[in-house]
Amino acid sequence: MADVTQGVRGAHTGMLLWALIVGLSFPAVGLMSDGLPPMLLTAVRFVIAALAVWPLVWREPDRWPSLPGLALYTIMGLCIAGFFCAMFWAAHRATALSMATLYVTVPLLAYGLGQGLGVERPAARLVGILALGAAGALGLAWAGNDGQLGGLQFGISEAVFFLGCLGSALYPVLSKWGLARGWLPDRAALRTFWSLLIGAVLIGLLGLVVEAPQALATMTFSDVLLVAYLGVFSSGVTYWLVQRATTVLTPSMVTAYIYLTPFVSMLLLFVEHPQRIGWNWLPGSVLVILAITLLLRRDPIKGSRRQPVGGPASQALHCS
């Protein structure tokens, strides 16, 4: 029981660190030079991330995936590639408020998809926590839009981005599902390496088709350093933290930490532009903090769901 509690606490702590890294990465992305191909840059980031994780896995006896595992990694890589491709495509066609609104559905989508694949159990309290966090994140998006709802719309661009959100929600669900069946290894680093590497290949191939690879030659030295930083930390470390947390938490609990990223971005905004501090930021902030606090206090044993699959990976589901 103590080991279970300690593992869950470690997973929550890791996801708090995840939210901090992701929230701090947005300003770094904004420092990149204009005109660089986003899909190819993401592929480079993922390759750097995979290389950063490689020293943790190259001596593992089961470092090569089985055929079912390789198939599952391919689908997980498609989820990653699909999300980033949808995000880049929609970024120039959909409003920021519409995309933010759709993105907060990811934890609830993960909950629904997880129930379909048997890695989430019916839990009204958890759904309430997720809805509370979504409301808070939407409140922060509304405040960031100067309290206006004029940018809220839904069309083809938003539909494409929503499909990308589905892929983002499905990624931890498939990880949990593969663990329960013994198709994926218990080591989070191995799952991180293969999903990132295959994701890099898929998004890189699409980037070669729709983007101009020669544009990468215009990268400055600072661009290279930023891509290296984003690759190691914003991709490598964050995906490893997600895989680590997926071992002991449910997919919806893992993805719920996306509600904290606009909160971190808000704090950075206040540091750079303190004149923008106003009461309109308070409701969303309170709801997000309350949702994460309730999530941290959630009993991992009570939220468990037993699986008829043996092995240590499936036993981890018992403390989700």
N, C-alpha and C positions, 0 to 999 in steps of 0.2 A: 504493500500500500504506500509506504514512504517513497519507494523507488518510482512508483507511478506518479505520485504527486510531484516529486522532484523533476521528473521528465516533462510533465505538463507545464510546470513553472518555467523550465528552461525553454520550452517551445514558445510560450507567451513572451518571455524576455527577448528571444530571438526575433519574434515578429514585431515587437516594439522597435528593435534596432532596424528591422526591415523598413518600417514606416519612416524612420528618421533618415535612412540612406536614400530612399526613394524621394522623399520630400526635398532633401538637399540636392538631389540630382537635377531637378528642373532648372535651377539657375545655371548649372554647368552646361546643360543642353543649349540654353539661350546664348551662351558665349561662343558657340560654334559659328564658323564662317557661313555666310549665305551661299546658296547654290550647290551645296554638297548633296549627293544622292542619298536620301534617308534610308532606303532599303539596304543598299550596299554598306552604308555605315553601320546599320544594325547587324548585318551579317559579320562585319569585321569585329564589332563589339562582342558578338556571341563566340566567335573563334577565340578572341583574347580571353573571354571568360572560361571557355572550355580548357584552354591551355593553362590558365591559372589553377583550375581544379585538377588537372592531369596529375601533378605530383602526389595528390592524395589517393589516386586510384590505380596507378600503373603497376603497383606490386600486388594488387588484389587478385586472388586466384580466380574469382568470378568476374573479372573486369570485362570479359566479352559477353554480350547479351545472348540469351537463347533466341530461337526463332520467334516464339510468342512475345518475348521481351522486345526484340527488335521491331516487330510489328507495332507493339504498343508505343515504343519510343517514337516511331514514325508518326503515329497519330498525335502524340503529344507535341512533336516538333511542328506538325501542321497547325496545332492549336496556337503555338507561340507565333509562328510565321503568319497565320491568319489574323491574329489580333493586331500585330504591328503593321501588316499591310493594310488592314481596314482602317487603322488609326491614321496612317500617313495619307491614305486616299481621301478620307473624310475630313482631315484637318483643314483642307483648303475649300471645302464645300459645305461643311456644317458649322454651326455656331459653337463656340466654346461652352456655352450654357447647355445646349442640347447634348453635347458629348459628355459633359460632366454628369448630367441627369441620367443618361443611359449607363454610364460607368458604375454608378452606385448600385445598379441592379445586380452586379456580379456576385456578391455573397448570396443573395436570394436565389439567383440562378444556380449557384453551386449547391445550395441546399436542395433545390428541386431535382437537379441532375443526380445528386448523390443519393437521394431517395430512390430514384429510378434504378440505379446500379447497386443499391443495397449497402451503401457506406454511410448513410445518414439515417437516423431514426426519427419518427415524428416527435417533434418537441416544440410545443406552442411557445414556451418561454424563450427559446432560442430564436424563433421567428420574430417574436416581439423585440428582442435585442437587435436583431439585424434591421428591422424596420425603423427602430429608434436611431440607429447609426446612419441609415440611409437618409432619414429626415434631417439629421444634423449636417451631413455632408451636403445635402441639397441646400440647406440654409447657408452654409459657407459659400457655395457656388452662387447663390442669389446675392449674398453680400458682396462677393467679388465682382458681380455684374452691376454694382451700384444700385442694388435693390430693384432692378428692372427685370421683367419677364419677357421683354420683347424679342429676345433672341431664342426663345423656346419654340421649337418646331420639330416636325417629323416628316421626312421625305425619304427619297432613295438613299441619300448620303447617310442619314441617320440609321436607316435600315441596314446598310452595309456595316456601319460601326457596331450596331447591335449584334450582328453575326460575329464580329470580332470579340465582343464582350462574352458571347456564348463560348467561344474558344478559350478565352481567359478563364472562365468559370470551370470549363471541362478539364483543364490541365491538372489541378490538384485532385479532382474526382477520379481521373484515370490513374493517377499515381497511387491513390488509396486503394482503388480497385485492383490494380496490378500487384500491390503488396499483399492484399488479402489472398490472392491466388498463387502467390509464389512466383509470379512471372517477372517481378522486379526485385532487385536485391535490397537487403535491409539498409545498406550503406547509402546515406543521402548523397554523398559525393558522387557515387557511381550514377545514380539517377539524374543528378544535375548535369554531369558531364555528357551523357549520351543524349539527353533531351536538348541541351543547348547546341551540341555539335550537329545533330540532325536538323534542328531549327535553323542553324546558320546556313547549312547547305540549301535548304528549301527556300529561305528568303533571299539567299544570295543568287540562286538560279533565276528567281523571278526578277530580282534587281538587274541582272544582266540583260534581261529581255526588255524591260520597260524603262530602264535608266541608262545614263551614259557613264560607263566605267571610267572614261578618261577624266571625268570631273574630279575623281579622287586625287588626281595629280595636283590639284590646286590647294590641297590641304597645307596649312601652315604648321610650323613646329608646335605651336600651342594647340592646334586642332588635334595633332597626333597625341599629345599628352592628355587632352581631354577625353579622347576616344579610349585611350589606355585606362584612364581612371574609371570611366563609365563601364568599360568591359570588365575590369576586375571587381569593382565594388557594386555598381548599379545593376550589373547582370550576374556576374559570378557569385558574389556573396549573397545577393538577395535571393536568387533562385536556390542556392544551397540552404538558406534559412527557410524558404518555403518547403523544400523537400524534407528538411529536418523536422519542421513542425507538423508536416503531413503524417509523419509516422505515429504521432500520439494525439493529434487534434483532428476534428472533422474538417472536410474541405470548406464548409461555410464559415467555420471559426477562423480558419487560416486567412481566407479572403476578406473577412470582416475588417482586417487591419488597413484595407485601402481607405476606410473612412478617416483614418488619421493623417493621410498624406495631404489633403487640403488644409488641415489644421497646422501642420508643419510649414506649409507654404505661406499660410497666413502669418505665422510668427516671423518668418523671414521678411515678408512684406512690411510688417510693422517696424522691423529693425532698419530697413532701407527707407521707408516712407512713414514715419510715425504720425504724420498729419492725417493719414488715412484711418487711424483708429477711430472706431465709432461703435455705438450701441447695436448697430445692425449685425455685427459679427458675433454678438454674445449668444443669441439663441442657438445657432448652429454649433458653436463651440461647446456649450453646456451639454447639448444632446449627444455629441460625439464622445466627449469625456465620460458621460454617464453610461453610454453603450459599451465602451471599452472596459470601464470599471465592472459592469455587470458581467461582461464576458470573462474577465479575469477571475471573478468570484464563482463562475459556473462550476458545478461539481463534475469532474471528468468521468467518474464512475457512473453517476446517475445518467449521464448522457451517452453511455456506451451502447453498442449494439453487437451482440454476439454473432459470429459468422461460422458457418459449418465448414470452415477451411482450416486445416492444421498448419503448424509451423509458427516460428517466432514472428513473422511479418503479420500474420492474421491475428496473433495474440495482441499485437499493439492496438488493434481495433477495439479491444475490450476496454481500453482506457480513453477512448475518444470522447 
